[in-house]
Amino acid sequence: MHRILLHTIVIDFPPDVHDAALGFWSAALDANAVQGTRFPEYHHLSDAVSLGRVLVQRLGEGTSRVHLDIESDDCAAEVARLTALGATTVERHGEWTVLEDPSGLRFCVVPAEAEDFAERSRVVG
Amino acid sequence: MHRILLHTIVIDFPPDVHDAALGFWSAALDANAVQGTRFPEYHHLSDAVSLGRVLVQRLGEGTSRVHLDIESDDCAAEVARLTALGATTVERHGEWTVLEDPSGLRFCVVPAEAEDFAERSRVVG
């Protein structure tokens, strides 16, 4: 038994449009873009007018897209649960896993770090 | 002056994968899929373990993707604000407008209907 929460929306942009798109979404959501220190390819749209957390990621290549991050206090158990439901693991980076749903849509399972995780998450599995 | 809130995540699927993907995301987010009556191409993932509302849409064609809905109490003013920030209007369906950000990423502006809109939204513009 472990806990999960769909907590974060990540808006991904290739390098040529990243800066314009980051500026647009910061203004659109009335937020301050704060660049990550450990992972500088991410900006957190701090204080965005949004129910969930919003990140903007600079991709190395590819096209603009949105992906979802499911937080969990037991990522291995959550990846196993989602795989049993029909997802496929694409890449693992430590505790952070990229998966595809049955249609090929990519999403991630990441360690819980939300301040309100305990309050807002739910037991699954 | 009007209010906005990034409230809803919409996961879009083409017809051939819609049913499998709807089943997957309902189970993944421990939710009940409730089909819309006015717009039966949408299912609301009721009681999803998510900070925001999650909808699944059956597309007529295209590829799997996630798009974001910004709610507003004045959609025309919000579309005008976002257009001034660099967005482009793609389609209008009454008060519901499809836009593209400066990178071509599609999102929507829709009328406010969240129960907590007054509490969680913010004045912009």
gemmi code that builds the backbone of each chain (N, CA, C; Angstrom):
import gemmi

chains = {
    "A": [
        ("MET", (0.849, -1.195, 0.000), (0.000, 0.000, 0.000), (0.883, 1.243, 0.000)),
        ("HIS", (0.622, 2.127, -0.936), (1.415, 3.357, -1.011), (0.474, 4.491, -1.412)),
        ("ARG", (0.994, 5.693, -1.428), (0.150, 6.864, -1.685), (0.581, 7.535, -2.991)),
        ("ILE", (-0.384, 8.151, -3.679), (-0.068, 8.888, -4.909), (-0.863, 10.192, -4.936)),
        ("LEU", (-0.401, 11.102, -5.815), (-1.123, 12.358, -6.070), (-0.677, 12.881, -7.429)),
        ("LEU", (-1.644, 13.135, -8.308), (-1.333, 13.831, -9.562), (-1.176, 15.311, -9.207)),
        ("HIS", (0.053, 15.748, -9.182), (0.376, 17.017, -8.538), (0.880, 18.066, -9.511)),
        ("THR", (1.599, 17.638, -10.549), (2.359, 18.593, -11.361), (2.037, 18.443, -12.841)),
        ("ILE", (1.849, 19.594, -13.475), (1.742, 19.713, -14.926), (3.094, 20.206, -15.429)),
        ("VAL", (3.681, 19.499, -16.393), (4.947, 19.942, -16.980), (4.686, 20.317, -18.436)),
        ("ILE", (5.032, 21.570, -18.783), (4.885, 22.021, -20.168), (6.279, 22.005, -20.771)),
        ("ASP", (6.442, 21.167, -21.811), (7.753, 20.905, -22.405), (7.895, 21.657, -23.723)),
        ("PHE", (9.066, 22.295, -23.901), (9.296, 23.041, -25.139), (10.688, 22.752, -25.681)),
        ("PRO", (10.808, 22.608, -27.014), (12.134, 22.488, -27.613), (12.886, 23.813, -27.499)),
        ("PRO", (14.211, 23.763, -27.694), (15.033, 24.935, -27.397), (14.643, 26.203, -28.173)),
        ("ASP", (14.241, 26.052, -29.433), (14.020, 27.251, -30.255), (12.824, 28.070, -29.808)),
        ("VAL", (11.878, 27.470, -29.105), (10.690, 28.216, -28.677), (10.601, 28.331, -27.161)),
        ("HIS", (11.538, 27.727, -26.435), (11.437, 27.657, -24.974), (11.303, 29.031, -24.332)),
        ("ASP", (12.185, 29.960, -24.695), (12.210, 31.233, -23.974), (10.917, 32.027, -24.204)),
        ("ALA", (10.450, 32.035, -25.443), (9.196, 32.754, -25.719), (8.027, 32.096, -24.995)),
        ("ALA", (8.009, 30.763, -24.991), (6.901, 30.053, -24.343), (6.957, 30.216, -22.821)),
        ("LEU", (8.155, 30.183, -22.264), (8.287, 30.394, -20.812), (7.771, 31.773, -20.422)),
        ("GLY", (8.137, 32.773, -21.210), (7.644, 34.122, -20.929), (6.133, 34.209, -21.043)),
        ("PHE", (5.602, 33.555, -22.068), (4.153, 33.577, -22.267), (3.429, 32.936, -21.086)),
        ("TRP", (3.830, 31.725, -20.687), (3.092, 31.017, -19.646), (3.273, 31.669, -18.275)),
        ("SER", (4.430, 32.271, -18.041), (4.616, 33.009, -16.785), (3.609, 34.148, -16.694)),
        ("ALA", (3.490, 34.892, -17.794), (2.545, 36.015, -17.795), (1.107, 35.510, -17.799)),
        ("ALA", (0.844, 34.474, -18.576), (-0.527, 33.968, -18.685), (-1.050, 33.520, -17.324)),
        ("LEU", (-0.186, 32.878, -16.535), (-0.615, 32.339, -15.236), (-0.200, 33.246, -14.086)),
        ("ASP", (0.211, 34.476, -14.403), (0.512, 35.486, -13.381), (1.537, 34.947, -12.370)),
        ("ALA", (2.578, 34.303, -12.909), (3.551, 33.586, -12.077), (4.951, 34.168, -12.239)),
        ("ASN", (5.826, 33.763, -11.329), (7.251, 34.073, -11.448), (7.985, 32.792, -11.836)),
        ("ALA", (8.767, 32.846, -12.904), (9.524, 31.676, -13.353), (10.807, 31.589, -12.539)),
        ("VAL", (10.955, 30.491, -11.790), (12.131, 30.280, -10.942), (12.901, 29.084, -11.495)),
        ("GLN", (14.122, 29.328, -11.954), (14.905, 28.255, -12.564), (15.412, 27.285, -11.503)),
        ("GLY", (15.371, 25.994, -11.831), (15.892, 24.994, -10.916), (17.397, 25.087, -10.777)),
        ("THR", (17.917, 24.730, -9.621), (19.364, 24.749, -9.408), (19.942, 23.368, -9.736)),
        ("ARG", (19.321, 22.317, -9.205), (19.827, 20.974, -9.490), (19.514, 20.561, -10.928)),
        ("PHE", (18.345, 20.984, -11.418), (17.914, 20.649, -12.785), (17.541, 21.956, -13.492)),
        ("PRO", (18.564, 22.662, -14.031), (18.311, 24.002, -14.586), (17.453, 24.001, -15.843)),
        ("GLU", (17.181, 22.834, -16.404), (16.293, 22.783, -17.576), (14.825, 22.997, -17.184)),
        ("TYR", (14.565, 23.009, -15.882), (13.193, 23.243, -15.397), (13.056, 24.642, -14.792)),
        ("HIS", (11.941, 25.278, -15.080), (11.515, 26.472, -14.344), (10.203, 26.142, -13.620)),
        ("HIS", (10.117, 26.493, -12.358), (8.867, 26.399, -11.606), (8.108, 27.703, -11.785)),
        ("LEU", (6.850, 27.617, -12.194), (6.035, 28.832, -12.313), (5.434, 29.117, -10.942)),
        ("SER", (6.245, 29.785, -10.144), (5.909, 30.017, -8.743), (4.683, 30.911, -8.617)),
        ("ASP", (3.788, 30.529, -7.717), (2.573, 31.298, -7.442), (1.675, 31.409, -8.673)),
        ("ALA", (1.745, 30.425, -9.565), (0.838, 30.409, -10.718), (-0.606, 30.283, -10.239)),
        ("VAL", (-1.528, 30.890, -10.967), (-2.943, 30.804, -10.604), (-3.479, 29.477, -11.159)),
        ("SER", (-3.156, 28.420, -10.446), (-3.402, 27.047, -10.893), (-3.680, 26.168, -9.687)),
        ("LEU", (-4.528, 25.153, -9.879), (-4.784, 24.220, -8.779), (-3.568, 23.328, -8.516)),
        ("GLY", (-2.797, 23.011, -9.551), (-1.614, 22.166, -9.373), (-0.346, 22.962, -9.617)),
        ("ARG", (0.799, 22.314, -9.334), (2.080, 22.952, -9.601), (2.333, 22.913, -11.113)),
        ("VAL", (2.951, 23.949, -11.642), (3.254, 24.016, -13.070), (4.753, 24.199, -13.252)),
        ("LEU", (5.355, 23.312, -14.033), (6.760, 23.425, -14.412), (6.846, 23.629, -15.922)),
        ("VAL", (7.887, 24.349, -16.354), (8.222, 24.450, -17.776), (9.592, 23.805, -17.959)),
        ("GLN", (9.688, 22.858, -18.916), (10.933, 22.148, -19.164), (11.484, 22.501, -20.540)),
        ("ARG", (12.800, 22.781, -20.573), (13.479, 22.949, -21.855), (13.912, 21.563, -22.329)),
        ("LEU", (13.337, 21.122, -23.466), (13.717, 19.837, -24.058), (14.996, 19.996, -24.877)),
        ("GLY", (15.701, 18.890, -25.100), (16.831, 18.910, -26.019), (16.377, 18.949, -27.464)),
        ("GLU", (15.213, 18.361, -27.718), (14.632, 18.322, -29.056), (13.156, 17.956, -28.881)),
        ("GLY", (12.449, 17.804, -29.988), (11.058, 17.378, -29.910), (10.103, 18.533, -30.153)),
        ("THR", (8.833, 18.299, -29.820), (7.801, 19.304, -30.043), (7.153, 19.699, -28.720)),
        ("SER", (6.510, 20.840, -28.717), (5.819, 21.331, -27.529), (4.751, 20.329, -27.104)),
        ("ARG", (4.641, 20.133, -25.794), (3.657, 19.178, -25.288), (3.478, 19.418, -23.798)),
        ("VAL", (2.442, 18.828, -23.255), (2.207, 18.831, -21.816), (2.331, 17.390, -21.334)),
        ("HIS", (3.014, 17.170, -20.200), (2.956, 15.843, -19.595), (2.656, 15.960, -18.105)),
        ("LEU", (2.202, 14.848, -17.552), (1.742, 14.814, -16.160), (2.743, 14.056, -15.305)),
        ("ASP", (2.934, 14.526, -14.073), (3.770, 13.833, -13.091), (2.885, 13.322, -11.957)),
        ("ILE", (2.941, 12.013, -11.719), (2.273, 11.421, -10.561), (3.314, 11.283, -9.461)),
        ("GLU", (3.073, 11.911, -8.321), (3.977, 11.772, -7.175), (3.587, 10.533, -6.369)),
        ("SER", (4.597, 9.915, -5.776), (4.328, 8.775, -4.903), (5.364, 8.690, -3.787)),
        ("ASP", (4.932, 8.134, -2.667), (5.874, 7.885, -1.572), (6.562, 6.527, -1.744)),
        ("ASP", (6.216, 5.780, -2.811), (6.893, 4.524, -3.131), (6.849, 4.375, -4.651)),
        ("CYS", (7.843, 4.964, -5.306), (7.816, 5.016, -6.771), (7.876, 3.623, -7.387)),
        ("ALA", (8.662, 2.729, -6.812), (8.765, 1.384, -7.382), (7.405, 0.683, -7.340)),
        ("ALA", (6.701, 0.822, -6.227), (5.387, 0.199, -6.108), (4.396, 0.841, -7.074)),
        ("GLU", (4.499, 2.145, -7.250), (3.568, 2.823, -8.154), (3.850, 2.442, -9.603)),
        ("VAL", (5.107, 2.353, -9.991), (5.438, 1.926, -11.355), (4.929, 0.500, -11.582)),
        ("ALA", (5.085, -0.359, -10.593), (4.592, -1.732, -10.729), (3.072, -1.753, -10.884)),
        ("ARG", (2.373, -0.915, -10.089), (0.905, -0.852, -10.180), (0.471, -0.380, -11.568)),
        ("LEU", (1.109, 0.682, -12.060), (0.716, 1.251, -13.355), (1.073, 0.304, -14.501)),
        ("THR", (2.165, -0.410, -14.369), (2.550, -1.388, -15.393), (1.512, -2.514, -15.443)),
        ("ALA", (1.042, -2.931, -14.282), (0.005, -3.970, -14.244), (-1.294, -3.473, -14.876)),
        ("LEU", (-1.508, -2.144, -14.841), (-2.710, -1.557, -15.453), (-2.544, -1.345, -16.957)),
        ("GLY", (-1.335, -1.565, -17.490), (-1.161, -1.445, -18.940), (-0.126, -0.437, -19.388)),
        ("ALA", (0.543, 0.243, -18.456), (1.592, 1.189, -18.837), (2.887, 0.447, -19.173)),
        ("THR", (3.778, 1.147, -19.860), (5.076, 0.605, -20.242), (6.165, 1.554, -19.742)),
        ("THR", (7.210, 0.992, -19.153), (8.324, 1.824, -18.706), (9.204, 2.180, -19.901)),
        ("VAL", (9.517, 3.477, -20.017), (10.348, 3.972, -21.125), (11.779, 4.218, -20.652)),
        ("GLU", (11.933, 4.911, -19.539), (13.257, 5.259, -19.015), (13.174, 5.365, -17.500)),
        ("ARG", (14.279, 5.011, -16.843), (14.387, 5.237, -15.401), (15.579, 6.145, -15.146)),
        ("HIS", (15.385, 7.101, -14.281), (16.473, 7.984, -13.835), (16.407, 7.988, -12.312)),
        ("GLY", (17.054, 7.014, -11.700), (16.943, 6.896, -10.252), (15.506, 6.585, -9.886)),
        ("GLU", (14.927, 7.388, -8.996), (13.542, 7.154, -8.556), (12.514, 7.712, -9.532)),
        ("TRP", (12.999, 8.446, -10.535), (12.105, 9.114, -11.479), (11.962, 8.230, -12.709)),
        ("THR", (10.727, 7.889, -13.075), (10.479, 6.957, -14.172), (9.567, 7.585, -15.214)),
        ("VAL", (9.944, 7.437, -16.482), (9.104, 7.848, -17.606), (8.345, 6.631, -18.083)),
        ("LEU", (7.027, 6.772, -18.210), (6.182, 5.669, -18.676), (5.335, 6.124, -19.854)),
        ("GLU", (4.745, 5.171, -20.542), (3.728, 5.451, -21.555), (2.441, 4.739, -21.170)),
        ("ASP", (1.322, 5.422, -21.357), (0.028, 4.774, -21.119), (-0.279, 3.837, -22.296)),
        ("PRO", (-1.386, 3.109, -22.273), (-1.663, 2.142, -23.352), (-1.753, 2.767, -24.745)),
        ("SER", (-1.945, 4.095, -24.823), (-2.016, 4.764, -26.129), (-0.664, 5.330, -26.554)),
        ("GLY", (0.364, 5.195, -25.712), (1.675, 5.761, -26.048), (1.914, 7.140, -25.473)),
        ("LEU", (0.960, 7.687, -24.706), (1.138, 9.005, -24.091), (2.123, 8.906, -22.924)),
        ("ARG", (3.122, 9.789, -22.910), (4.146, 9.736, -21.868), (3.746, 10.515, -20.619)),
        ("PHE", (4.142, 9.968, -19.483), (3.956, 10.643, -18.204), (5.042, 10.135, -17.274)),
        ("CYS", (5.127, 10.703, -16.075), (6.209, 10.330, -15.165), (5.656, 9.957, -13.788)),
        ("VAL", (6.410, 9.113, -13.109), (6.216, 8.858, -11.678), (7.448, 9.415, -10.972)),
        ("VAL", (7.213, 10.273, -10.002), (8.318, 10.986, -9.334), (8.113, 10.913, -7.817)),
        ("PRO", (9.210, 11.066, -7.074), (9.076, 11.011, -5.611), (8.218, 12.160, -5.075)),
        ("ALA", (7.473, 11.858, -4.041), (6.610, 12.868, -3.421), (7.461, 13.975, -2.832)),
        ("GLU", (7.125, 15.203, -3.173), (7.812, 16.339, -2.556), (6.865, 17.493, -2.261)),
        ("ALA", (5.610, 17.342, -2.625), (4.652, 18.413, -2.362), (4.459, 18.585, -0.850)),
        ("GLU", (4.395, 19.833, -0.427), (4.188, 20.106, 1.003), (2.879, 19.514, 1.500)),
        ("ASP", (1.887, 19.494, 0.604), (0.570, 19.006, 1.016), (0.335, 17.567, 0.563)),
        ("PHE", (1.427, 16.839, 0.292), (1.267, 15.464, -0.192), (0.504, 14.593, 0.795)),
        ("ALA", (0.895, 14.657, 2.048), (0.252, 13.798, 3.046), (-1.244, 14.064, 3.120)),
        ("GLU", (-1.596, 15.338, 3.003), (-3.001, 15.747, 3.146), (-3.827, 15.424, 1.902)),
        ("ARG", (-3.213, 15.620, 0.697), (-3.971, 15.534, -0.543), (-3.841, 14.192, -1.267)),
        ("SER", (-2.849, 13.394, -0.918), (-2.637, 12.114, -1.606), (-3.616, 11.058, -1.096)),
        ("ARG", (-3.617, 9.886, -1.753), (-4.521, 8.815, -1.353), (-3.814, 7.479, -1.511)),
        ("VAL", (-4.206, 6.533, -0.669), (-3.652, 5.185, -0.742), (-4.236, 4.458, -1.954)),
        ("VAL", (-3.360, 3.792, -2.700), (-3.791, 2.982, -3.845), (-3.061, 1.645, -3.784)),
        ("GLY", (-3.471, 0.742, -4.645), (-2.714, -0.515, -4.783), (-3.232, -1.607, -3.857)),
    ],
    "B": [
        ("MET", (-10.773, 44.188, -15.626), (-10.266, 43.255, -14.620), (-11.192, 42.039, -14.545)),
        ("HIS", (-10.578, 40.894, -14.672), (-11.344, 39.651, -14.616), (-10.515, 38.605, -13.873)),
        ("ARG", (-11.116, 37.452, -13.633), (-10.453, 36.418, -12.838), (-10.184, 35.188, -13.704)),
        ("ILE", (-9.104, 34.474, -13.376), (-8.782, 33.236, -14.084), (-8.312, 32.174, -13.090)),
        ("LEU", (-8.329, 30.911, -13.565), (-7.785, 29.792, -12.791), (-7.467, 28.653, -13.759)),
        ("LEU", (-6.213, 28.181, -13.736), (-5.873, 26.960, -14.476), (-6.414, 25.793, -13.664)),
        ("HIS", (-7.511, 25.236, -14.133), (-8.319, 24.364, -13.293), (-8.341, 22.926, -13.781)),
        ("THR", (-8.281, 22.739, -15.105), (-8.596, 21.427, -15.668), (-7.497, 20.942, -16.599)),
        ("ILE", (-7.155, 19.671, -16.437), (-6.280, 18.937, -17.340), (-7.187, 18.089, -18.220)),
        ("VAL", (-7.031, 18.202, -19.543), (-7.807, 17.367, -20.459), (-6.842, 16.422, -21.173)),
        ("ILE", (-7.100, 15.111, -21.057), (-6.283, 14.111, -21.741), (-7.082, 13.658, -22.950)),
        ("ASP", (-6.524, 13.897, -24.137), (-7.237, 13.685, -25.401), (-6.742, 12.421, -26.070)),
        ("PHE", (-7.678, 11.620, -26.568), (-7.298, 10.367, -27.234), (-8.098, 10.189, -28.516)),
        ("PRO", (-7.433, 9.684, -29.580), (-8.172, 9.334, -30.805), (-9.049, 8.114, -30.548)),
        ("PRO", (-10.002, 7.871, -31.430), (-11.021, 6.842, -31.166), (-10.467, 5.446, -30.929)),
        ("ASP", (-9.398, 5.072, -31.648), (-8.939, 3.675, -31.567), (-8.321, 3.320, -30.225)),
        ("VAL", (-7.854, 4.311, -29.486), (-7.221, 4.013, -28.190), (-8.007, 4.587, -27.013)),
        ("HIS", (-9.092, 5.320, -27.303), (-9.806, 6.041, -26.249), (-10.257, 5.137, -25.101)),
        ("ASP", (-10.909, 4.028, -25.432), (-11.509, 3.217, -24.364), (-10.449, 2.609, -23.458)),
        ("ALA", (-9.371, 2.114, -24.059), (-8.290, 1.543, -23.244), (-7.639, 2.618, -22.380)),
        ("ALA", (-7.438, 3.786, -22.966), (-6.787, 4.867, -22.215), (-7.701, 5.393, -21.112)),
        ("LEU", (-8.991, 5.485, -21.386), (-9.932, 5.928, -20.352), (-9.929, 4.957, -19.175)),
        ("GLY", (-9.930, 3.670, -19.482), (-9.866, 2.678, -18.411), (-8.572, 2.775, -17.621)),
        ("PHE", (-7.479, 2.967, -18.336), (-6.188, 3.070, -17.660), (-6.154, 4.268, -16.715)),
        ("TRP", (-6.525, 5.449, -17.202), (-6.402, 6.656, -16.373), (-7.407, 6.667, -15.224)),
        ("SER", (-8.581, 6.057, -15.440), (-9.534, 5.946, -14.334), (-8.933, 5.118, -13.201)),
        ("ALA", (-8.308, 3.987, -13.559), (-7.692, 3.130, -12.543), (-6.446, 3.786, -11.969)),
        ("ALA", (-5.639, 4.392, -12.840), (-4.387, 4.998, -12.380), (-4.651, 6.076, -11.339)),
        ("LEU", (-5.714, 6.871, -11.547), (-6.002, 7.989, -10.647), (-7.111, 7.646, -9.663)),
        ("ASP", (-7.449, 6.345, -9.561), (-8.410, 5.861, -8.559), (-9.726, 6.645, -8.651)),
        ("ALA", (-10.193, 6.821, -9.890), (-11.341, 7.689, -10.163), (-12.480, 6.903, -10.794)),
        ("ASN", (-13.648, 7.528, -10.824), (-14.795, 7.001, -11.550), (-15.013, 7.853, -12.799)),
        ("ALA", (-15.056, 7.216, -13.956), (-15.259, 7.944, -15.205), (-16.741, 8.208, -15.401)),
        ("VAL", (-17.127, 9.481, -15.448), (-18.526, 9.877, -15.596), (-18.671, 10.579, -16.942)),
        ("GLN", (-19.466, 9.971, -17.831), (-19.610, 10.540, -19.169), (-20.483, 11.786, -19.140)),
        ("GLY", (-20.077, 12.790, -19.929), (-20.847, 14.019, -20.014), (-22.179, 13.780, -20.702)),
        ("THR", (-23.193, 14.546, -20.331), (-24.500, 14.410, -20.968), (-24.614, 15.396, -22.134)),
        ("ARG", (-24.240, 16.654, -21.893), (-24.303, 17.646, -22.970), (-23.193, 17.403, -23.993)),
        ("PHE", (-22.016, 16.987, -23.499), (-20.865, 16.725, -24.370), (-20.363, 15.315, -24.083)),
        ("PRO", (-20.998, 14.299, -24.719), (-20.673, 12.904, -24.368), (-19.272, 12.475, -24.789)),
        ("GLU", (-18.553, 13.294, -25.538), (-17.175, 12.943, -25.903), (-16.222, 13.142, -24.718)),
        ("TYR", (-16.739, 13.752, -23.651), (-15.926, 13.953, -22.448), (-16.358, 12.997, -21.331)),
        ("HIS", (-15.357, 12.479, -20.613), (-15.585, 11.815, -19.329), (-14.873, 12.617, -18.245)),
        ("HIS", (-15.563, 12.864, -17.148), (-14.941, 13.471, -15.981), (-14.412, 12.343, -15.100)),
        ("LEU", (-13.117, 12.436, -14.736), (-12.558, 11.431, -13.821), (-12.881, 11.882, -12.400)),
        ("SER", (-14.095, 11.511, -11.987), (-14.625, 11.982, -10.711), (-13.821, 11.420, -9.549)),
        ("ASP", (-13.520, 12.285, -8.595), (-12.790, 11.903, -7.385), (-11.383, 11.381, -7.696)),
        ("ALA", (-10.803, 11.858, -8.799), (-9.412, 11.501, -9.114), (-8.485, 12.026, -8.030)),
        ("VAL", (-7.423, 11.283, -7.755), (-6.447, 11.732, -6.758), (-5.516, 12.730, -7.440)),
        ("SER", (-6.015, 13.954, -7.598), (-5.361, 14.990, -8.390), (-5.669, 16.345, -7.784)),
        ("LEU", (-4.726, 17.268, -7.895), (-4.989, 18.621, -7.390), (-5.994, 19.354, -8.275)),
        ("GLY", (-6.010, 19.052, -9.573), (-6.955, 19.716, -10.467), (-7.977, 18.732, -10.992)),
        ("ARG", (-8.967, 19.248, -11.713), (-9.971, 18.385, -12.338), (-9.347, 17.706, -13.552)),
        ("VAL", (-9.710, 16.468, -13.809), (-9.170, 15.732, -14.956), (-10.329, 15.269, -15.825)),
        ("LEU", (-10.266, 15.621, -17.113), (-11.222, 15.148, -18.109), (-10.497, 14.284, -19.124)),
        ("VAL", (-11.205, 13.316, -19.686), (-10.707, 12.542, -20.826), (-11.634, 12.836, -21.996)),
        ("GLN", (-11.045, 13.222, -23.137), (-11.827, 13.564, -24.321), (-11.570, 12.554, -25.438)),
        ("ARG", (-12.652, 12.130, -26.074), (-12.538, 11.316, -27.290), (-12.424, 12.266, -28.472)),
        ("LEU", (-11.271, 12.232, -29.142), (-11.053, 13.057, -30.334), (-11.666, 12.368, -31.554)),
        ("GLY", (-11.960, 13.147, -32.595), (-12.385, 12.555, -33.857), (-11.217, 11.932, -34.606)),
        ("GLU", (-10.039, 12.510, -34.399), (-8.812, 12.019, -35.028), (-7.647, 12.634, -34.276)),
        ("GLY", (-6.424, 12.364, -34.720), (-5.256, 12.984, -34.095), (-4.519, 12.001, -33.214)),
        ("THR", (-3.638, 12.531, -32.387), (-2.812, 11.692, -31.516), (-3.087, 12.037, -30.060)),
        ("SER", (-2.696, 11.113, -29.183), (-2.876, 11.315, -27.749), (-2.098, 12.551, -27.306)),
        ("ARG", (-2.692, 13.312, -26.399), (-2.033, 14.528, -25.915), (-2.747, 15.003, -24.660)),
        ("VAL", (-2.113, 15.917, -23.971), (-2.725, 16.588, -22.826), (-2.887, 18.055, -23.198)),
        ("HIS", (-4.041, 18.641, -22.881), (-4.139, 20.100, -23.014), (-4.735, 20.704, -21.752)),
        ("LEU", (-4.514, 21.996, -21.599), (-4.902, 22.709, -20.386), (-6.080, 23.624, -20.678)),
        ("ASP", (-6.985, 23.733, -19.706), (-8.108, 24.664, -19.791), (-7.943, 25.749, -18.733)),
        ("ILE", (-7.926, 26.995, -19.169), (-7.936, 28.128, -18.249), (-9.384, 28.589, -18.110)),
        ("GLU", (-9.893, 28.572, -16.896), (-11.252, 29.076, -16.653), (-11.206, 30.585, -16.421)),
        ("SER", (-12.273, 31.259, -16.826), (-12.362, 32.698, -16.570), (-13.811, 33.119, -16.403)),
        ("ASP", (-14.008, 34.170, -15.629), (-15.349, 34.743, -15.493), (-15.630, 35.770, -16.595)),
        ("ASP", (-14.648, 35.996, -17.481), (-14.842, 36.882, -18.637), (-13.944, 36.346, -19.749)),
        ("CYS", (-14.484, 35.375, -20.489), (-13.652, 34.687, -21.487), (-13.160, 35.632, -22.574)),
        ("ALA", (-13.990, 36.567, -22.994), (-13.563, 37.485, -24.058), (-12.377, 38.321, -23.591)),
        ("ALA", (-12.440, 38.806, -22.357), (-11.330, 39.594, -21.820), (-10.080, 38.743, -21.667)),
        ("GLU", (-10.250, 37.487, -21.264), (-9.097, 36.607, -21.086), (-8.456, 36.267, -22.428)),
        ("VAL", (-9.277, 36.002, -23.438), (-8.721, 35.732, -24.771), (-7.980, 36.961, -25.284)),
        ("ALA", (-8.518, 38.135, -25.050), (-7.842, 39.367, -25.485), (-6.511, 39.529, -24.752)),
        ("ARG", (-6.497, 39.241, -23.439), (-5.253, 39.359, -22.675), (-4.205, 38.380, -23.199)),
        ("LEU", (-4.598, 37.129, -23.419), (-3.641, 36.108, -23.864), (-3.165, 36.387, -25.287)),
        ("THR", (-4.040, 36.922, -26.110), (-3.639, 37.278, -27.474), (-2.602, 38.402, -27.438)),
        ("ALA", (-2.794, 39.355, -26.557), (-1.810, 40.442, -26.409), (-0.469, 39.905, -25.918)),
        ("LEU", (-0.501, 38.773, -25.190), (0.736, 38.155, -24.699), (1.401, 37.262, -25.751)),
        ("GLY", (0.741, 37.044, -26.899), (1.379, 36.277, -27.962), (0.637, 35.035, -28.404)),
        ("ALA", (-0.525, 34.760, -27.817), (-1.315, 33.594, -28.241), (-2.082, 33.920, -29.526)),
        ("THR", (-2.537, 32.874, -30.180), (-3.308, 32.991, -31.413), (-4.612, 32.221, -31.246)),
        ("THR", (-5.709, 32.830, -31.661), (-6.994, 32.130, -31.600), (-7.108, 31.156, -32.769)),
        ("VAL", (-7.494, 29.914, -32.459), (-7.625, 28.864, -33.476), (-9.087, 28.650, -33.833)),
        ("GLU", (-9.940, 28.512, -32.811), (-11.363, 28.243, -33.025), (-12.150, 28.837, -31.864)),
        ("ARG", (-13.361, 29.258, -32.176), (-14.295, 29.684, -31.127), (-15.542, 28.815, -31.196)),
        ("HIS", (-16.010, 28.396, -30.040), (-17.272, 27.652, -29.941), (-18.062, 28.329, -28.836)),
        ("GLY", (-18.788, 29.375, -29.189), (-19.471, 30.149, -28.155), (-18.443, 30.801, -27.238)),
        ("GLU", (-18.598, 30.583, -25.941), (-17.669, 31.182, -24.984), (-16.369, 30.403, -24.857)),
        ("TRP", (-16.301, 29.234, -25.482), (-15.158, 28.340, -25.362), (-14.231, 28.601, -26.546)),
        ("THR", (-12.973, 28.920, -26.280), (-12.025, 29.297, -27.327), (-10.793, 28.411, -27.276)),
        ("VAL", (-10.379, 27.910, -28.440), (-9.122, 27.166, -28.581), (-8.050, 28.155, -29.036)),
        ("LEU", (-6.917, 28.164, -28.315), (-5.809, 29.050, -28.681), (-4.533, 28.238, -28.848)),
        ("GLU", (-3.526, 28.878, -29.424), (-2.170, 28.328, -29.450), (-1.235, 29.320, -28.783)),
        ("ASP", (-0.297, 28.786, -27.987), (0.723, 29.648, -27.392), (1.753, 30.005, -28.468)),
        ("PRO", (2.774, 30.800, -28.147), (3.735, 31.227, -29.184), (4.473, 30.061, -29.843)),
        ("SER", (4.472, 28.878, -29.208), (5.157, 27.717, -29.789), (4.219, 26.831, -30.586)),
        ("GLY", (2.928, 27.166, -30.607), (1.963, 26.340, -31.320), (1.238, 25.340, -30.441)),
        ("LEU", (1.517, 25.342, -29.134), (0.839, 24.423, -28.209), (-0.606, 24.892, -27.991)),
        ("ARG", (-1.543, 23.952, -28.129), (-2.959, 24.317, -28.000), (-3.431, 24.248, -26.558)),
        ("PHE", (-4.301, 25.191, -26.206), (-4.952, 25.183, -24.904), (-6.296, 25.882, -25.085)),
        ("CYS", (-7.121, 25.911, -24.038), (-8.461, 26.483, -24.151), (-8.727, 27.508, -23.052)),
        ("VAL", (-9.589, 28.445, -23.370), (-10.190, 29.334, -22.373), (-11.664, 28.978, -22.303)),
        ("VAL", (-12.139, 28.672, -21.096), (-13.509, 28.178, -20.922), (-14.174, 28.943, -19.771)),
        ("PRO", (-15.507, 29.001, -19.792), (-16.202, 29.714, -18.714), (-15.955, 29.065, -17.356)),
        ("ALA", (-15.880, 29.891, -16.341), (-15.660, 29.404, -14.978), (-16.846, 28.559, -14.543)),
        ("GLU", (-16.560, 27.355, -14.061), (-17.625, 26.533, -13.492), (-17.163, 25.794, -12.248)),
        ("ALA", (-15.905, 25.930, -11.869), (-15.417, 25.246, -10.674), (-16.124, 25.794, -9.441)),
        ("GLU", (-16.474, 24.880, -8.537), (-17.150, 25.308, -7.308), (-16.272, 26.235, -6.487)),
        ("ASP", (-14.946, 26.008, -6.558), (-14.030, 26.809, -5.764), (-13.392, 27.924, -6.590)),
        ("PHE", (-14.040, 28.291, -7.710), (-13.441, 29.303, -8.585), (-13.243, 30.630, -7.854)),
        ("ALA", (-14.255, 31.080, -7.158), (-14.161, 32.380, -6.484), (-13.013, 32.385, -5.487)),
        ("GLU", (-12.835, 31.255, -4.812), (-11.827, 31.164, -3.759), (-10.425, 31.013, -4.324)),
        ("ARG", (-10.287, 30.229, -5.419), (-8.954, 29.851, -5.887), (-8.471, 30.695, -7.070)),
        ("SER", (-9.348, 31.418, -7.743), (-8.959, 32.206, -8.909), (-8.302, 33.512, -8.479)),
        ("ARG", (-7.756, 34.233, -9.476), (-7.083, 35.500, -9.156), (-7.397, 36.507, -10.246)),
        ("VAL", (-7.408, 37.781, -9.869), (-7.627, 38.854, -10.827), (-6.371, 39.050, -11.667)),
        ("VAL", (-6.568, 39.171, -12.973), (-5.469, 39.443, -13.900), (-5.906, 40.558, -14.856)),
        ("GLY", (-4.950, 41.040, -15.630), (-5.261, 42.008, -16.672), (-5.263, 43.438, -16.179)),
    ],
}
model = gemmi.Model(1)
for chain_id, residues in chains.items():
    chain = gemmi.Chain(chain_id)
    for i, (resn, *xyz) in enumerate(residues, 1):
        res = gemmi.Residue()
        res.name, res.seqid = resn, gemmi.SeqId(i, " ")
        for name, pos in zip(("N", "CA", "C"), xyz):
            atom = gemmi.Atom()
            atom.name, atom.element = name, gemmi.Element(name[0])
            atom.pos, atom.b_iso = gemmi.Position(*pos), 0.0
            res.add_atom(atom)
        chain.add_residue(res)
    model.add_chain(chain)
structure = gemmi.Structure()
structure.add_model(model)
structure.setup_entities()
